[in-house]
Amino acid sequence: MSAHCCDHDHGAASASPVYRRVLWVALAINLTMFAVEIGAGFAAQSASLLADSLDFLGDAANYGISLLVIGLALRWRARASLVKAATMGAFGLWVAATTIQHALAGTLPAAPMMGAVGVVAFAANFGVALLLWRWRDGDSNMRSVWICTRNDAIGNLAVIAAALGVFGSGSGWPDYLVATIMSSLALWGAATIIRGALGELRSPEPGHSHAD
């Protein structure tokens, strides 16, 4: 993302009371869905559900960090973005390792539970994505929030597809494939956020009243 997209106007937008309220709602939804999915993931022995549950936890942390840095100087928001990108990258690597473990063990997840929880998770993430649509373009911090939410919705659809695949084939490979896709999305999202944040750190920040 180019530096000129991350100007003072975006800083003002990110500090708006409406954006704060949206982030608080997103934080509550993600914490709730983390608790639901991690329980279901272990019960169903599904790599993709476990991956999605940790993604919800990571997003909750993402929204929490965003709330802390709202209104601060652009460089502080960029630094927060780097922390969040590192978290996304670590999540992607963890999912990859977990998927390999399940594939080697030949784990067969419970397809009905996968599908049901996947539908609920998609509804939650789709609702959050609608709330955040207005702020999808902005500085790297705002964009990181949008990327995480968008990736989650895509991942939920993939979990539903995996459940259908497991049910139809009697094999765990659709679950492993979806977990691999989710890992790749996390790594790609982390790389995108890092590029934007580094660009902001290299650029001067015009007209901001906060000290760097």
Summary of the structure (lengths in Angstrom):
residues: 212
radius of gyration: 17.8
end to end distance: 21.2
largest distance: 60.2
contacts: 791
relative contact order: 0.20
helix: 84%
strand: 0%
